[in-house]
Amino acid sequence: MKKILFALSLIAFMFLIGCSAGMEYTTTINNNFNDVIQYNMDNLRFSYINESDLLTYVADEGKDFKIMLNRAYENEVIESLLDSNNGVIDTLILISEESGVSISSMLHYSATELNELASANSITLTVDDIVGFIDLLAIKEQFSDSLFLRKTEYLELRLGRELTLIEESGLTDFQDGYNQLYYNFNNNYNIENKTFLQIVDDLDGLGYGYTQQDYDSMEIGYDLIIGLTD
């Protein structure tokens, strides 16, 4: 009797394996644009962004540092700004582009080390650059651990305007479609190498049954994200 029960259990187990092997792979990741993300001053990066999050295409060390300094000032986390445009950050962006050294790494340099790095890459720092950099290091020390904001707030800061409800819906719908593409293409799908029509073809090929209305909404999100990658 025990042998019979064992055999029946084994058959049932094998049946379940066979069923699971035939299941369509889908993702349960939910990258909601109302989720809160955290900006870390130590590495000038955002936390709580999943690898399949569309914000991975948008994040930019220099631009984000600039807008988050303004955010910190508005939230009274820091007492003063370097200048109205944070011009020294533009200089750091230039040095980073020419040298390959990240801005977060430069913020651990002394003014002398920064000047040496700039000179090695044929960039001449002005007195204002040096003074601004020293001020920037002092301001960085004023930060508390992190700054928090919703993803939509971050996108609005990058865009310099508020998102419409239609745009928010478009971003949500495009994120849903991108989740499917990202995981069904083995975590190797890059929207920067695709036109929107190619993305539509890829989604149709997966057979999720998106409608033209869905695609119209997704295209709004696609245009917003691609526009911020420039």
Secondary structure as UniProt FT lines:
FT   HELIX           2..21
FT   TURN            33..34
FT   STRAND          36..40
FT   TURN            41..44
FT   STRAND          45..47
FT   TURN            51..52
FT   HELIX           55..58
FT   HELIX           61..74
FT   TURN            75..76
FT   TURN            84..85
FT   HELIX           87..99
FT   HELIX           103..106
FT   TURN            107..108
FT   HELIX           111..120
FT   TURN            121..122
FT   HELIX           127..140
FT   TURN            141..142
FT   STRAND          146..150
FT   HELIX           151..159
FT   HELIX           165..184
FT   TURN            185..187
FT   HELIX           191..193
FT   HELIX           196..206
FT   HELIX           212..227
//
